[in-house]
Amino acid sequence: MSDIQSADFEIMDSHHHLWELERGDYNWLSSKRPIIFKNFTINDLSPELAAAGIKKTIVVQATPSDDETDYLLAIARNSSVLRGVVGWVDFEHPTACERIDYLASCPKLVGIRPMIQAIPDVNWMLRSDIEPALRMMERLDLPFDALVTPQHLSALKSFAKRFSSLRIVINHFGKPEMSENLTQWKEEMAELAELSNVWCKFSGLTAKAPTPVNVDVLRPVFDFIIDCFGMHRLMWASDWPVLLETASYSNWMDLSREYLQNFSKEEQAQIFGKTAQDFYRIELL
């Protein structure tokens, strides 16, 4: 049993997906991505969680569809493992505020994520026509998951300042291309970290790293992000099953554990569970 598994704190996976292709609304998935072009259910995830000693997770939307959000909420209602759902809303729809208000009443809905990385307009989040829906999220104290790439970070900084009471978490380190110069990414992430309403998910980096992936390859980004955000605004996540295109669940856990092994028990407990608990306002136990 690993040090993490034997520690006296509970681990939470703060970001994974579930999907069933026959539902028909995962338009970004195709046979061009054969590793993940199949169904991934809670039953498929359960052995991975058991091996890692994880009993609580947050499932995140994977396609821009109200139906998928309802599908995830239905699964979560009957699961003790799925402690929260980050859903999707069409912010441009005339009834967006009503939809957000309804979702906020759903017991396991803990946040909302538009699929910003797939929207052609990099400044979409600053558009005036979606502001009412975002103000509704602020009023209801619903967190915002920011699925962004480096090209969005400048707009995200303006967004975070405009909606200063909206809790925002950057997904997957902001997806830096580690084979490229990271100077601009570092500058913009450091500026975002100065804003008290911005957090970051410790996930998705193997997809952007040169191979072979090991701790030494990932360490520069790990070190930088921890220096910027600190453990209280970082939350560990798998991004399973997208993760499987570049690493296994156990691979990512082992890489994370190896890097974090010299941090204190309290610091490890923070990044492996408590940050997500605090950010999404849910109980782990």
C-alpha positions as CSV (number, residue, x, y, z in Angstrom):
1,M,0.0,0.0,0.0
2,S,1.4,3.4,-1.0
3,D,2.1,6.2,1.5
4,I,-0.9,8.1,0.0
5,Q,-3.3,5.2,0.4
6,S,-2.1,4.6,4.0
7,A,-2.3,8.2,5.0
8,D,-5.0,9.3,7.4
9,F,-6.7,11.7,4.9
10,E,-9.1,11.0,2.2
11,I,-8.3,11.5,-1.5
12,M,-10.8,13.0,-3.9
13,D,-10.5,12.9,-7.7
14,S,-11.8,16.4,-8.5
15,H,-12.2,15.9,-12.3
16,H,-13.1,12.9,-14.4
17,H,-15.7,12.0,-17.0
18,L,-18.2,9.3,-17.8
19,W,-19.9,8.8,-21.1
20,E,-22.0,6.3,-23.1
21,L,-21.5,6.9,-26.9
22,E,-25.0,5.6,-27.8
23,R,-26.4,8.7,-26.2
24,G,-25.3,10.4,-29.4
25,D,-24.1,13.9,-28.3
26,Y,-20.3,13.4,-27.9
27,N,-19.6,15.0,-31.3
28,W,-15.9,15.5,-30.5
29,L,-15.3,11.8,-30.0
30,S,-14.5,9.7,-33.0
31,S,-12.6,6.6,-34.1
32,K,-9.6,8.9,-34.7
33,R,-9.2,8.7,-30.9
34,P,-9.5,4.9,-30.5
35,I,-8.3,4.7,-26.9
36,I,-11.3,6.7,-25.6
37,F,-13.8,6.1,-28.4
38,K,-15.9,3.7,-26.3
39,N,-18.1,3.8,-23.2
40,F,-16.7,4.7,-19.8
41,T,-19.0,4.1,-16.9
42,I,-18.7,4.3,-13.2
43,N,-18.2,0.5,-13.2
44,D,-15.2,1.0,-15.5
45,L,-13.8,3.6,-13.1
46,S,-14.4,1.8,-9.9
47,P,-11.3,-0.6,-10.1
48,E,-9.0,2.4,-10.8
49,L,-10.4,4.2,-7.8
50,A,-10.1,1.1,-5.6
51,A,-6.5,0.6,-6.6
52,A,-5.7,4.3,-5.8
53,G,-7.6,4.2,-2.5
54,I,-10.1,6.8,-3.7
55,K,-13.8,6.8,-2.5
56,K,-15.0,10.2,-3.6
57,T,-15.0,12.0,-7.0
58,I,-16.4,14.8,-9.0
59,V,-17.6,14.0,-12.5
60,V,-17.3,16.8,-15.1
61,Q,-19.3,17.4,-18.2
62,A,-17.7,16.3,-21.5
63,T,-20.0,17.7,-24.2
64,P,-22.1,20.9,-24.6
65,S,-25.4,19.3,-23.9
66,D,-28.2,19.8,-21.3
67,D,-29.1,16.2,-21.7
68,E,-25.6,15.1,-20.7
69,T,-25.7,17.2,-17.5
70,D,-29.0,15.6,-16.6
71,Y,-27.5,12.2,-17.4
72,L,-24.6,12.8,-15.0
73,L,-26.9,14.1,-12.3
74,A,-29.1,11.0,-12.6
75,I,-26.0,8.8,-12.2
76,A,-24.8,10.8,-9.2
77,R,-28.1,10.6,-7.4
78,N,-27.6,6.9,-7.0
79,S,-23.9,6.9,-6.3
80,S,-22.0,7.4,-3.0
81,V,-18.8,7.8,-4.9
82,L,-19.9,10.7,-7.1
83,R,-20.0,13.5,-4.7
84,G,-20.5,16.3,-7.2
85,V,-21.3,17.1,-10.8
86,V,-19.9,20.0,-12.8
87,G,-22.5,20.5,-15.5
88,W,-22.9,22.5,-18.7
89,V,-25.2,25.4,-19.6
90,D,-25.8,27.2,-22.8
91,F,-24.9,30.7,-21.6
92,E,-26.1,32.3,-24.8
93,H,-29.7,30.8,-24.5
94,P,-32.5,33.2,-23.4
95,T,-33.4,30.8,-20.6
96,A,-29.8,30.4,-19.3
97,C,-30.5,32.1,-16.0
98,E,-33.5,29.8,-15.4
99,R,-31.5,26.8,-16.2
100,I,-28.7,27.8,-13.8
101,D,-31.3,28.5,-11.1
102,Y,-32.7,25.0,-11.6
103,L,-29.3,23.3,-11.6
104,A,-28.4,25.1,-8.4
105,S,-31.3,23.3,-6.8
106,C,-30.0,19.9,-7.7
107,P,-28.3,18.3,-4.6
108,K,-25.1,17.2,-6.3
109,L,-24.6,20.0,-8.9
110,V,-21.4,21.7,-7.6
111,G,-20.3,23.8,-10.6
112,I,-20.7,24.7,-14.3
113,R,-18.2,24.4,-17.2
114,P,-18.6,25.9,-20.6
115,M,-16.3,24.2,-23.1
116,I,-14.3,27.4,-23.8
117,Q,-11.4,25.6,-25.5
118,A,-13.8,24.6,-28.4
119,I,-15.3,28.1,-28.8
120,P,-13.6,29.9,-31.7
121,D,-13.8,33.4,-30.1
122,V,-11.0,33.5,-27.5
123,N,-12.8,36.4,-25.8
124,W,-16.1,34.7,-25.6
125,M,-16.2,34.7,-21.8
126,L,-16.1,38.6,-21.9
127,R,-19.2,38.9,-24.1
128,S,-21.9,41.1,-22.7
129,D,-24.8,38.8,-23.7
130,I,-23.6,36.0,-21.4
131,E,-23.0,38.3,-18.4
132,P,-26.5,37.8,-16.9
133,A,-26.0,34.1,-16.7
134,L,-22.6,34.6,-15.1
135,R,-24.0,37.1,-12.6
136,M,-26.6,34.5,-11.8
137,M,-23.8,32.0,-11.0
138,E,-22.3,34.6,-8.7
139,R,-25.5,35.2,-6.8
140,L,-26.1,31.4,-6.4
141,D,-22.4,30.9,-5.4
142,L,-21.8,28.3,-8.1
143,P,-18.2,27.7,-9.1
144,F,-17.0,28.1,-12.7
145,D,-14.6,25.5,-14.3
146,A,-12.4,27.2,-16.9
147,L,-11.5,24.7,-19.7
148,V,-8.9,26.9,-21.4
149,T,-5.7,26.8,-23.3
150,P,-2.8,29.3,-23.1
151,Q,-4.4,31.5,-25.8
152,H,-7.3,32.2,-23.4
153,L,-5.3,33.2,-20.3
154,S,-5.3,36.9,-21.0
155,A,-9.1,37.0,-21.4
156,L,-9.5,34.8,-18.4
157,K,-7.6,37.3,-16.2
158,S,-10.0,40.1,-17.3
159,F,-12.9,37.7,-16.7
160,A,-11.8,36.8,-13.2
161,K,-11.4,40.5,-12.4
162,R,-14.8,41.4,-13.8
163,F,-16.5,38.5,-11.8
164,S,-14.5,38.9,-8.7
165,S,-16.8,37.0,-6.4
166,L,-17.1,34.0,-8.8
167,R,-14.9,31.0,-7.8
168,I,-13.0,30.0,-10.9
169,V,-10.8,26.9,-11.3
170,I,-8.4,26.6,-14.3
171,N,-8.6,23.0,-15.7
172,H,-5.4,21.0,-16.4
173,F,-2.8,23.7,-15.6
174,G,-4.2,25.8,-18.5
175,K,-2.9,23.1,-20.9
176,P,0.7,24.5,-21.5
177,E,2.5,22.9,-24.4
178,M,5.6,21.8,-22.6
179,S,7.6,21.3,-25.8
180,E,7.3,25.1,-26.4
181,N,8.6,28.2,-24.7
182,L,6.5,28.6,-21.5
183,T,7.5,32.2,-20.7
184,Q,4.2,33.7,-21.6
185,W,2.2,30.9,-20.0
186,K,4.1,31.4,-16.8
187,E,3.6,35.2,-16.8
188,E,-0.1,34.9,-17.4
189,M,-0.6,32.0,-14.9
190,A,1.3,34.0,-12.3
191,E,-0.9,37.0,-12.9
192,L,-4.0,34.8,-12.5
193,A,-2.7,33.3,-9.3
194,E,-2.5,36.8,-7.8
195,L,-6.4,36.9,-8.0
196,S,-7.9,35.4,-4.9
197,N,-10.9,33.9,-6.8
198,V,-8.8,31.7,-9.1
199,W,-7.8,28.1,-8.3
200,C,-6.1,25.4,-10.5
201,K,-6.5,21.7,-11.1
202,F,-3.4,19.5,-10.8
203,S,-4.3,17.4,-13.8
204,G,-3.9,16.7,-17.6
205,L,-0.2,17.4,-17.9
206,T,0.9,14.1,-19.4
207,A,-1.1,15.1,-22.5
208,K,1.2,18.1,-23.0
209,A,4.6,16.7,-21.9
210,P,7.4,15.3,-24.0
211,T,8.0,11.6,-23.8
212,P,9.0,9.6,-21.9
213,V,7.0,11.2,-19.2
214,N,8.5,11.1,-15.7
215,V,8.7,13.3,-12.6
216,D,11.8,15.2,-13.8
217,V,10.0,16.1,-17.1
218,L,7.0,17.4,-15.2
219,R,8.8,19.0,-12.3
220,P,9.3,22.5,-13.8
221,V,5.6,23.0,-14.2
222,F,4.7,21.4,-10.9
223,D,7.2,23.6,-9.1
224,F,6.0,26.7,-10.8
225,I,2.3,26.1,-10.2
226,I,2.8,25.3,-6.5
227,D,4.9,28.5,-6.1
228,C,2.1,30.5,-7.7
229,F,-1.0,29.0,-6.2
230,G,0.1,27.1,-3.1
231,M,-1.5,24.0,-1.9
232,H,-4.7,25.7,-0.8
233,R,-5.7,26.6,-4.4
234,L,-4.5,23.4,-6.1
235,M,-6.7,20.3,-6.4
236,W,-5.5,16.9,-7.7
237,A,-7.5,15.3,-10.5
238,S,-7.2,12.5,-13.0
239,D,-9.0,13.7,-16.1
240,W,-9.9,10.0,-16.7
241,P,-10.6,8.6,-19.3
242,V,-9.0,11.3,-21.5
243,L,-5.9,10.6,-19.4
244,L,-5.7,7.1,-20.9
245,E,-4.4,8.5,-24.2
246,T,-1.1,9.3,-22.6
247,A,-1.0,7.5,-19.2
248,S,-2.9,5.1,-17.0
249,Y,-4.8,6.2,-13.8
250,S,-2.1,4.5,-11.7
251,N,0.7,6.1,-13.7
252,W,-0.7,9.6,-13.0
253,M,-1.3,8.9,-9.4
254,D,2.3,7.5,-9.0
255,L,3.8,10.5,-10.8
256,S,1.8,12.9,-8.5
257,R,2.7,10.9,-5.4
258,E,6.4,10.8,-6.3
259,Y,6.5,14.5,-6.7
260,L,4.5,15.3,-3.6
261,Q,6.2,12.7,-1.3
262,N,8.5,15.3,0.3
263,F,5.7,17.7,1.2
264,S,4.1,17.5,4.6
265,K,1.1,15.3,5.4
266,E,-1.0,18.4,5.7
267,E,0.1,19.7,2.3
268,Q,-0.6,16.4,0.7
269,A,-4.1,16.2,2.3
270,Q,-4.8,19.7,0.9
271,I,-4.0,19.0,-2.7
272,F,-5.4,15.4,-2.7
273,G,-8.7,16.4,-1.3
274,K,-9.3,19.3,1.0
275,T,-8.9,22.0,-1.8
276,A,-11.6,20.4,-3.8
277,Q,-13.8,20.0,-0.8
278,D,-13.4,23.7,0.0
279,F,-13.8,25.0,-3.5
280,Y,-16.9,23.0,-4.4
281,R,-18.3,23.3,-0.9
282,I,-18.9,19.6,-0.4
283,E,-18.1,17.1,2.4
284,L,-15.6,14.3,1.9
285,L,-16.7,12.1,4.7
